[in-house]
Amino acid sequence: MAEFAERIKPRAQYVDEAIELALANRWVEAVQVNRGIMDRFGPDEDTLNRLGKAYTELGQVDNAVDSYKGTLKMNPVNPIAVKNLGKLQAMRGGQPVPMSKAKVDVDAFIEETGK
């Protein structure tokens, strides 16, 4: 029965668990929960960013870079991924991590008056 309950847990419950693990500095478990979220519900920006943070804290820089790059594939201007890739690059001391050159449509930020 517990196995069935585990499968029907809502996504938000897994997210809360992943955040709690990160706040408790339980990074190995945080990686496991975030990987589980991606396995069950597919990758998303927030999960990839949490995974990148957990890998960074574990010293797994290559995995962290891959996670943040995954975020940038979904959203090339995600500020968390952009900032953390820059930090990881500084830690590596090597060539800059390639950033997206996708142009952002400025009209996407303009609101229609009265709405």
Secondary structure as UniProt FT lines:
FT   HELIX           2..7
FT   HELIX           11..23
FT   TURN            24..25
FT   HELIX           27..41
FT   HELIX           45..57
FT   TURN            58..59
FT   HELIX           61..74
FT   TURN            76..77
FT   HELIX           79..92
FT   HELIX           106..109
FT   TURN            113..114
//
